[in-house]
Amino acid sequence: MSTGSPSDDESARTQAIPESRDRSTECPLCQLTGESPDHVYRHLQVGHRKSAIADALVDAVSAREEAPLSPE
């Protein structure tokens, strides 16, 4: 049972998404290097506006869609 403390929430999220520990520890918006993926996740939540995160996501998806397909 969660007590509502941040460490409980972090633990639950980490257990639900174990592969998150394998992800980059660099902020995709400002290149802050964090101690862990969780540190970068928290940085994104408090250090950037939601609109900036959404804009970066749209730009990344658009760039991926515009990239030419590699010949097979």
C-alpha positions in Angstrom: 0.0 0.0 0.0 1.3 3.4 -0.9 1.7 6.0 1.8 1.7 8.8 -0.8 5.3 9.7 -0.4 7.4 10.4 -3.5 9.6 7.4 -2.8 6.6 5.1 -2.9 5.4 6.6 -6.1 8.9 6.3 -7.6 9.1 2.7 -6.5 5.8 1.8 -8.0 6.7 3.5 -11.3 10.0 1.8 -11.5 8.5 -1.6 -10.8 5.8 -1.0 -13.5 8.4 0.1 -16.1 11.7 -1.8 -15.3 13.3 -0.9 -18.6 13.3 2.8 -17.6 16.6 2.2 -15.8 18.2 1.4 -19.2 17.2 4.7 -20.8 19.4 7.7 -21.3 20.2 10.0 -18.4 20.3 13.2 -20.5 17.4 15.6 -20.8 16.2 15.7 -24.4 15.4 19.4 -24.2 18.4 21.0 -22.4 21.0 18.1 -22.3 21.1 18.2 -18.5 22.9 15.0 -17.4 21.0 13.4 -14.5 22.1 10.8 -12.0 19.5 8.4 -13.2 16.6 8.2 -15.7 14.3 9.0 -12.7 16.2 12.2 -12.0 15.8 13.3 -15.6 12.1 12.4 -15.5 11.6 14.6 -12.4 13.7 17.4 -14.0 11.4 17.3 -17.1 8.3 17.5 -14.8 9.5 20.6 -12.9 12.1 22.2 -15.2 10.2 22.5 -18.5 6.8 23.7 -19.5 4.4 21.0 -20.7 4.1 22.9 -24.0 7.9 22.7 -24.6 7.8 19.0 -24.0 4.8 18.6 -26.3 6.6 20.7 -29.0 9.7 18.6 -28.8 7.7 15.4 -29.1 5.8 16.7 -32.1 9.1 17.8 -33.7 10.7 14.4 -33.1 7.7 12.5 -34.5 7.5 14.8 -37.5 11.2 14.4 -38.2 10.9 10.6 -38.0 7.9 10.7 -40.5 9.8 13.0 -42.9 13.0 10.9 -42.9 13.3 8.8 -46.1 12.9 5.1 -45.7 16.0 3.1 -46.1 16.1 0.8 -49.2 15.6 -2.8 -48.5 
